[in-house]
């Protein structure tokens, strides 16, 4: 039986998550710079308008990816409420009240919330190494809050708002795991469009003024890359190796954001910020060092998603055997085998 990437089953997922992290991380200090003086609802609406545009352009034919179903609507609405409204609004509010460097590093806590929720809802493996990584990430976040508290109430309130954004995105990430097998372009378009519409309505009700066209276009472009394309890559990473591990690799995003903030002139870094960042980086690396493999059983399963026939799990036949990725409803017969694996759509067994 043939398995693709048998020695490093998480390699593809890790690369996709890292690229998503690079795009999102770079967007945080850009939102702080271009969103200065703009209402948080207006900022969120512009970011997700750009993301929706990317989703619309990146949809794939039905024969290559599974379509969204009517039954997915409640989940999409909840994802949009947490990930496309509460998250960016809290982030935009917090970025105007704390430094870009510390806010970027605080976003590492998104990995903690995602991993804990994924272990509870999807029973993803969380060994002692992973829990230690989550502890280090949490301690690092605590150090940042304590450091910002020295700058007055406004500073730490801004950082707590950023923490609220990470919680909202942790909920969003966990909910999106169930849609990772759908067409990612379609998921991005639907979620972003819902978020943009909701934020626009709230911006109007709150009487927030809209910026000029140059700023609107810039924030739209930031949203297209840091929220639209990044989310598409994030969903593909979740498909490859689960919600908790994707969240862990994505925790590199804050360090990218902190580096970009420094390049843009933010010199607020201090020894406590460096210590908090070091704790968080150690936690990320510890989580990524985890490996997992044992004999396991697959129960009979029927579902639809993009798949190949050289991965050791898709042995059904076609009249004309396709040579690449394709999508259609298919059935898996019961199977028992042993190999290195990660929590993807075919490895949801309990431990």
N, C-alpha and C positions, 0 to 999 in steps of 0.2 A: 504494500500500500504506500502511495507516494504522498509526502507532505511538503508543501512549499515552506521555505524558511524554517526548517525543523530545529536548527540550532538557536536561532534568534526569532522566535515567533512574534515578538513585539517590535521588531525592527521597523516595519512599514508604519505601524501605528505610532511609534515614537517619533519617526521623521515627520509625519503629518501633524502631530500634536505640537512638535517644536516649531514648525513653520507657522502654524496658527498662533502660537505664543509670540513669535517675532512680530507678526502683523498687529496683534492686539496690544502687545506691550508698547510698541512704538506709538500707538494711537493715544495712550493716556496723557503724556505731556503735551501732545498736539491739541487734544481737547481742552486741556487747561489753558493753553495759550490762545487758541482761537475762540474758545467759549467764554473768555473773560467778559463779564458784564452782560452776558446773555442769560435768560432764564433757563432753569434746568429742564423744564418741559420742552421748550423750543429746541434746546440742544439735543435732547433725546430724539425728538421728531426728525431733525435733520440727519442725525447719525443713522437712524434706521430707514429713512427714505433712501439714502445711499446704499444701505445693505439690501433693501428690497430690489433695487435695480440690478445688483449683482446676482441675486437669486433668480430673477426673471431671465437674465441672459445665460445662466448656467444650467437650466433645466435640460434633462436628457430624455430621449425617446422611451416610451413605455417598455419596449423590448429589452432595454438595457438597465433600467432601474424600476423598482416597484413604485406605484403611484400612492399618493396620500388617499386615505379613505374618509368617508363621512364620519366614521367612528373616531377618527383622530382629532376632530374639531375641539372637543373639550380640553384635550391635552395641549393643543396648540394655543388655545385661548389662555390657559394657565401659564404656559411658557412665555407668551407675550406679556402677560401681566407682570411676571417676576423678572424675566430677562430683558424685555424690550421697553419696559416702563419704569418699574421700581429700581432696577439695577442702574441703568444709565442716569436716571434722575438723581438718585442718591450720590452717584459718583460725581456728576456735574456740580451738585451742591457742595459736596465735600472738597472738591478740587479748588474751589474758590476760597477755602478757609484753612488750607494746610499746604505744605510744600509738595511739589511734584515728586520729589525723590521718595519721601516717606509714604506718600499715598500710593506710589507705584509698588513699593515693597509690601505694603499692607495687602495688596491684591493677591499675594501668595496664599492668603487664608482661604481663597476660593477652593483651593485643592483640598483643604481640610474638610470643609462642608460637603464638597462633592464626594469625597471618599467615604465619609461616615454615612451619608444618605444612600450611596450606592451599595454599601455593605448591608444596610438594613432593608432596602427595597428589592435589590437584585441578588443578594447573598453573594456578592463578589468577595473573593478571598482576601482576608485582612489579617495576616500573620503578625508576629511580634515586631518584625522589622518595619512593617508598614505603620503599625501603631506608634513606634518610636519616631518614625519620620513625621507623623502627624503631630506628635508632641513637640518636636523641635520647631515645626512651622508655627504652632500656636504660641510657644515661648517667644519666638522672634517677633510675632505680631504684638505680644504684650510689651516687649521692650520698646517697640516703636510708639505705642500709645503713651507709655510712661515718659518717653523722651519729649513727645509733642505736648504733654501736659505742662511742661516748663514754659511753653510759649503762651500760656493763657488758655482760657476756656474755649476761645474760638478755634485754636489749633487742634485740640484733642476732640472737640465736637466734629470738626471736619474729618478727622481720621476715623471717628466712630461711624460717620455717614459712609465713608469708603468701605468700612467693615460691613455695614448693612448691605452695600452693593454686592460684596463678595458672597454674603449669605443668599441674596436674591439670585445671583448667578449660579450658586451651588445647587439651589432648587431647580433652576432652569436646566442646568447640565444633567441632573439626574433624571428629570422628566424627558429630556431629549433622547436619552439612551433608547427608549422604546421606539423612537422614530429614526434611529440611525440606519435602519435597513431600508428606509424609504429614499426616494430621490432627494439628495441633499439640497439641490438647487430649489426644488419645490418647497422643501421645509423652510429654507432660508427666506424665500419670497413670502410665504404665508405668514411666518412669525414676524418678520420685519415689517410687512405691510400692516399687520394688526397693531404692532407697537407704534408705528409711525402715526397711524390714524388716531389711536387713543391719546398719544402724547400731544398731537395737534389740537385735539378737542380740549384737553386740560390746559394747554398753553393759552388757548383762546379764552377759556373761562377764567383763568388767572390774570388775564390782561397783560401777558408777557409780550413785549414788542419783538418783532422779527428783525434780524440784522440785515445789512445790505447784501446785495447779490454776491460780492466777492467772498464774504464770510460764509454765506449760505452754501455756496459752491464748495468752498474748502472743507467745511464740516461734512458735507455730503460725500466728498472724496475720502475723507478720513473714515467715515462710516462704511463706505464701500469696501475699503481694504481691511480696516481693523475690526469691523463687525460683520460684514457680509462675507467676504472671502475667508476671513478667519473662522467664522462659524461653519462654513462649508467644509473646510479642512478639519475642524474639530469633530464634526459629525462623522466624517470618514475615519478619523482616528478612533472614535468610540466604537465604530463598527469593527475595527481591526483588533482592539484589545481592551474594550470595556470602559466604563465611566470613571472608575477610581484611578486607573493608570493614566488615562488621558488627562484627567485633572492634575495628576502629579507632574507630568511633563509640562503641562500648560503653566505650571507654577514658575517656569522660567520667564514668563511674560513680564512680571514685575521688575526683574533685573534688567531686561531690555529697556523697559520704561524708565528706570532710574538712570541708565546710561544715556538715553536720549535726553532726559531732563537735564543732566549735567552738561551735555553738548549744547543745549539751548540756553545755558547760563545759570541754571539752578545750582547754587553753591551752598545749599542748606545742610548738606551731609555733615554728620557729627559722628563721634565715636559710638554713641548708643545706636545710631542708625546703622553704622557699619557692623556692630555686634549683632543687631537684629537681623540684618541681611545675611550675615555669616551663618546664624542659626537656621534661617530659612533655606539657604543654599544647601547646607548639610542635610536637612530633611528631605529636600528634593532628590539629592544624589542617593541617599539611603533608600528611598522608595524605588528609584530606578534600578538599583542593584538587585532587587528581588528577582528570584527565578522560581518556577513552579512546574512540576511535572510528576505524574503518577498514573497508575492504571485507573481508568474511569469508564463508566458506562453511559451510553447515549440511549435514551428512550425513543420510541417512535415519535416522529414530529412532522407536522405539515406546516409549511409557511412559504412566503415569497420574499426574495431579496436577490440582489446581484450576486452571482457566484461563478466559479470555474469548476472544471472537472479534474483538476490535478492537485486538489488540496486534501485528499484523503477522507472527505466527508460528503462528497456529492458524486454518487456512483450510479444515479439513475441514467437511463438511456434516452437518446433522441433518434428520430429517423435519420436525421443528418446531424452528426455530432458537432456542436459549435466549438470553435477553437479559442475563444476569449471569454471575457465576462458577459453574462446575459442574465435576464431576469424572467421568471415565470413561477407559478405555484408548483411546488414539488414536495415529495415525501421522503423522509429519512427512515430507514428500517432500524430496529434496535442494533446496537453495536457496542462492543467492548474492546478497548485497546489502550495503549500507553504511549504518550509522547509529551513533549513540552507544550504547554498551552497557556492561554490567557482567557479572561472572561469575555468571550465573544458570543455571538448568537447561538453557537453550538456547544458552548461550555458554560452552562449555568448551574451545574450540579452543586450540591451542598458539600461541605467538608466537616 
